[in-house]
Each structure stands twice: as C-alpha cells, then as structure tokens.
Amino acid sequence: MSGAPDKGRATRRQFLLGGAAAGVGAVGGAAAGATLAATAPATSPDPTASAPPALHGASTVAFHGAHQAGIATDAPAHALFLALDLRDGVDREALGRLMRTLSDDAARLSAGRPALADTEPELAPAPANLTVTFGFGPGFVARAGGEMPAWLGPLPAFGIDRLRPEYGDGDLLLQICSDDPLTAAHAARMLLKDARSFATVRWRQRGFRRAHGTQAPGTTMRNLFGQVDGTSNPRPGSAEFARTVWIDDGWLAGGTSVVVRRIRLDLDGWDRIDRAGREQSVGRTLADGAPLTGGGEHDEPDLAATTPLGFPVIPAFAHLRRARGEGGGEGAAERIFRRAYNDDADPSGEEISESALVFVSFQADVHAQFVPIQQRLDELDLLNTWTTPIGSAVFAVPPGCAPGGWIGETLLA
Amino acid sequence: MSGAPDKGRATRRQFLLGGAAAGVGAVGGAAAGATLAATAPATSPDPTASAPPALHGASTVAFHGAHQAGIATDAPAHALFLALDLRDGVDREALGRLMRTLSDDAARLSAGRPALADTEPELAPAPANLTVTFGFGPGFVARAGGEMPAWLGPLPAFGIDRLRPEYGDGDLLLQICSDDPLTAAHAARMLLKDARSFATVRWRQRGFRRAHGTQAPGTTMRNLFGQVDGTSNPRPGSAEFARTVWIDDGWLAGGTSVVVRRIRLDLDGWDRIDRAGREQSVGRTLADGAPLTGGGEHDEPDLAATTPLGFPVIPAFAHLRRARGEGGGEGAAERIFRRAYNDDADPSGEEISESALVFVSFQADVHAQFVPIQQRLDELDLLNTWTTPIGSAVFAVPPGCAPGGWIGETLLA
C-alpha cells in the first residue's frame, strides 16, 4: 500500500523545511512507535537568530500495524473528530471500496506523502505525527452485515446528559491527529473528498492540547479548568493497557471501542469556586495533580484516609473517588484509557467563552468498563455542577492492517 | 508594571516542563526581539524515547517596547482575534482603567506569569511566544475624545464583498498569538474577564499556521489553497518595513493600523482548476512560490516578460500583477505588511469544509496603502473567482509602552 517512493517528495520536503536535508520516518513496524526525524536546517535563514529548534514536521507515526495508530500513540497537539452518515444505497461492497480508498490515502498522508489525487500536495510533507483512526457506528456494521457488538449503540441515558443531536452518534468516525493544525486540516479535507460520494458530514469537533515541544513528553495534559486530565491512565505498552483496551476475538480482534463525548465546561461557574473547593471536588491538587492524600501525581490515593475530625480527606463527592469506585485502581476491571482534547468555540451573547472537553476513551468493552464509571459519576460527582455532557457517540474501532491491507478488512473482506 | 517576581512561577513552570530547569525569557528590550529560552528536560520520562526535542514553552516575546508586540514579531502558530463592543456609559476615564488592567495582565501573561486574578494559574507558565496586540475602533477613539484618523472606519464598499455583520467592525480588538493553543485560550479568557464589565464580545476568529518547529523559521506560510502567502512582505527591522508600517506623529506615533478581513475560500471550486490554471491565477508557481517569470520565491517578477506568442508570462488577471500594480515592488508607496492566518470552521449540509483566510495587514495609512491595492483586486483578479470577503474591520493600533506604562496612554492619559 505504501507504493513506490514519490520522487517529488524529497524536493517538496526540502523546500518546506527551508533547505534542510530532512530525515524521513520509517513506515511500518509497531503501531505504537513514533519515529522522531528531528532535523536541523542546513542554513539558518537569519544568521542573527537564536539556535534553530529541532524540526519535527517530518516526524511520522506508522499507519500500518496490529492496532490502528492514534490510540496507544502519544496524543498530538491537534485533533479533528469527524462523524459521517452513510448515504442511502451504500452497500457492503461500496463500504469496502470506501475503506480501501480511505486507508490508502491515510497511509500516504501519515507518511508525509500527498493523497492519491491530492489537490494541495504542498501541504502534505509535514505530517508532524499525523494519525488517522477509523471507527464504525452501528449503521456501518449493520450495512456490512457484520456481527454487532452488544455495546455498539447509544449509551444508556444519564441524568446529567443534555445531549444535542449535532454532536451525537454517526456511522463512521475519522479521528485525525497531528502536531500541526494545517496538516490536520489538509488531511481532513482529502479524506472527506474520498468519502463524499459515500457519506455526508454529521458532526465535527476540534481538539487541542499543549503544542508539541512546549512541555516534556509524557506530561499529563491539562484541560481548560486547569486540571491535569488522564492521570490514572494505564501506560501504553503495558499489560494493563492491553487488557484495558484491546479486544481479543472476532472481527474486532486487535481493535477496541471509542466513546466520544462533548462535555461543556461552565468556566464562569468554576470561577466562583476557590482553589480549596476545586481541589475537594476533584480529589487532587491543582498544582501538580497529586491525590489530596499526598504524594505525587501518579501515586495511589488513600481513599480510607480521614481528617483529624474524621471526615474523608478525599470527599465522598470527589470526582477521583466516584470515577474510581471503591475497588478501582491498578488491575481493576472498570478501567478505560482516556485521550481527551480541549475545545473552545465562539461565545455568544454575554458569554466570554464557550469551552468544552472532548472526552475520548478507548476500552475493550463499553458496557463492562465505561458505563459503570459513568453511572457512578451520574449518581454523584461534584464536578457535575460545572460540566454538562452535550454530545455522545460510540464506535467500534477495527484493528490495524499490514502494508497492502486496509482498515475494515476483517469486517468487509 | 511587571511587578515583583512571582515566587510560585519557577515551581509551576518546572512542573509543567516535567522537571526541567527552564530558562525564562528576558522581559523588556526591543519589541521585535523574541527570546528563545529552549530547554532540554533534565530527565526524560521515558528512557526508551528518542532524543527529546528542545522545549519552547518558556519562550517569550517582550510585551514592552516602542511598538506593540504581535506586529513585527514572528507570527506564532495560533491566533485569536476578538472584537469587543463597549457597553453604554463607558467613558474616557473608564477606558483608561480598562486599558491599564488589560495591559497589566497582557504583560504578566506574555512573561509566563498568571494574570493578577488568574483563576487557572497552572495554564500560564508556557507562554510559547504569547503576544497580545490591542487595536481601537472608531467608537473607542470617539469615546476617548481623541483625534480620529481619516482612515479609521469601514473600508469603501468593494464589489466583491459579501460582508456579514458577525465578522465586521468593533470598538476594541484583541489579537492574541501564541505557539500554544491552550495558552492562547487561557489568555483570551483572562483578558475577556478583565473587559467584561466594560464590553461584550462582538466577534471572534481563530487562526492557525504551521506549528512551531514543523518548518524552518522564516519560511513563508501557506494558506489552505496550498499557496505561499506573504512573499512580498517588507522584512521586519528594515527601513522599508518601518516606512510601510509605523505612524510618525500624533497619539499613534509608533503605532499603525490593522485591517482584519475574513476571506472565504471556495475549495471545491479551486479543486476544479488544474495546477497550471492555479499558477496563472496567482502569477507564482505552487511548488515554491517563485514568480512565473522564474527565479526563487523572493525574486522580483518580470511583469514585461512575454511568451513566444506575445502574451504576458504573468497574465493581466493574475493576483500578483493586480496586487502590485504597475509601479509596485520594493520602495513603492502602496505596500502593506501581511500577517494572515488560516481558519477552518465546521462544514454544513453537503459541504466537507468551510475554510477561510483571516487576512491581516498592518500599514501606516489604510487609505494610501491598503485601499488602492484592494481597489485593483476588486476590479480584476482571477482569484476573486474562489475567494469572497465576508468580514472586514479596521482598527488603530497604538504604540507600545515602557514598563510601568500601558497601551493607550498616548490617547487616554
């Protein structure tokens, strides 16, 4: 699938990188392995400038592998989530053509090469860790005539939900991530051009995290509440991660599920809470994300610890306690892998901001892992005061593919 | 104004940077000078990872100086343009309080310190070249009782315009730029909180360019048409730049004007044009931005050159020829300094993308410099086929200020 090397590529990339002889990330191998082809320009355009930073535009994440990219791989700074509705009459055979085309172009773009019929090829040579991850909604699996996972469909209704149809459900998800926003926009357009005769855009959500290189790799992201977000994640590559995320059998073997929920953040309400109140509602310190019972961000909370007056140090209503449950933590059945993004839309009226968390979690079984956590949070979680789910969608995420293969072949081939 | 060092800063930044001993960019000095405090983490969180990239989160651009930051300084990857409408009853005295407060917080945030009443101080210590640039609309200058520049107001009506009020005009502009999208979002909210009792948000536009470090510094940006954008700009720091941009007298001495126009890009229409047609419409090659008469991107076009059949090599309808006019180029009176951004909004209906160029130009005199260029483009420019101005606003950009001073003091003090 990766095809013959594009002879124009080196020239374009050299141009893009200002004359640098750019290393090209190797394609293939472990899906979780990002190749950092950092380069220094041969000539600095301004001799009075400070030492030029290492360039990361040519960095690639392998598209091919046992698992799709964009799950266990480090979350880049930018994401676009696109949910499509299949057009009438698109049958199983057409779905195969659609996924072959999308996979082929996703592989090209992930390697820093233009899409097959790329109309803006000059935008392709800076993949900046571009990944494209595909998810199938219940409508897609039904048309494919495949086995329907029991968990594939709308989540149970939660009392805190105020769901808006413009952020809900869909037949096909494209999760496009890159450390470069122009690359993500270009990839989205090229893939949507591939898909437009098969499907229409149902919804689109943007997401951002800290830019590549503004903080050390491996630092937990912060959301627009200022909280660290994702501390308790299992570590990609660990046995715990594999047990949490990957499905073992059927057409989804090597795949997973993804839940995408748009959570509106009431920053004006959050502003009215002092730091102590915020920390009590979360169960962690704001400064470094450590549990209120002490230690560092990644230390286990002591849920039994009490104050001298006998109250729990981590309150009964704290998000940490409610999300985890009494039997939570390392090795627990109810774990998920979060890979969330921030979004910030245009305010209206007297608003000064309209902020959201694009909650994204991967887990082998939505019903066994995600739903119990969310049910506990629905029952009691002080954070609910300032957070409102306004979008919700679930997709089956098929396994990766080898070079020459395509995403969805285990369902459609 | 910069006040006493914040004792919490080093600790927070060290946390944010994963334990790195981060250099802090010096504040003060020439407004055009960005300080790159690139740091390497003392300990890599994953010993198997590739060599960590240089960190640029602590890089700062000086807020104080003869000119405001965010004009001559390198354009960071992300921008937010916020236009505010003053509330009824906000008088000259109140405008002074507003601008003192905004200037103080903009200076703090630009230095990587929390705003004075920062509710999310953990988001502040990665300024990533944050700049905040203020512009005053005619309503602001009128309430201040100041001298009104002749050019401060809506532009003449152009035949190609299809202006929408939601992207037009305004009393006060905040241009917030950073290489980190979370930093830009946080700065926007903190400054809007300062302003909310004085003004409401009229419009907001986002903008992006290639991420920091994906290409060599000094490379001309590309827009979503794939074209290089801004090739013919005068070079910041040059006499030509100073002549083009800075105003010499009155309360705007050391200041300039800014035109912000939202240009909708019809990418579906652009798709139907082949590469030769695109290059003819622009007058430059797509691959490297060189004029069609040869040379490199920054070489002068030969507007007199003809083909063997006697036709001009750069057609009469080409954007390059129309924008420049027959007497254009280095030293011409009708020059502007462009600092545009890309934007990509949610598509609707059968659309797969809704793209725009947020055109931003700085010039000493809108009528003498910007308007004649735009009039020529309005009369004839093949690019008009695929581009539609849908927003337009003009602001007076006051000079910078010294530490202890504030933006707008030459109008309001």
Interface residues (C-beta under 8 A of the other chain):
Chain A: T11 R12 F15 L16 L17 G18 G19 A20 A34 T35 L36 A38 P41 S44 P45 D46 A49 S50 A51 P52 P53 A54 L55 H56 G57 A77 H78 T119 E120 P121 E122 L123 A126 A128 D179 D180 P181 L182 T183 A185 H186 A188 R189 L192 K193 R196 T200 V201 W203 R204 F208 R209 R210 A211 H212 G213 T214 Q215 A216 P217 G218 T219 R222 L224 F225 G226 L267 W270 D271 L286 A287 D288 N342 D344 D346 P347 G349 E350 E351 I352 S353 S355
Chain B: T11 R12 F15 L16 L17 G18 G19 A20 T35 L36 A38 P41 S44 P45 D46 A49 S50 A51 P52 P53 A54 L55 H56 G57 A77 H78 T119 E120 P121 E122 L123 A126 A128 D179 D180 P181 L182 T183 A185 H186 A188 R189 L192 K193 R196 T200 V201 W203 R204 F208 R209 R210 A211 H212 G213 T214 Q215 A216 P217 G218 T219 R222 L224 F225 G226 L267 W270 D271 L286 A287 D288 N342 D344 D346 P347 G349 E350 E351 I352 S353 S355
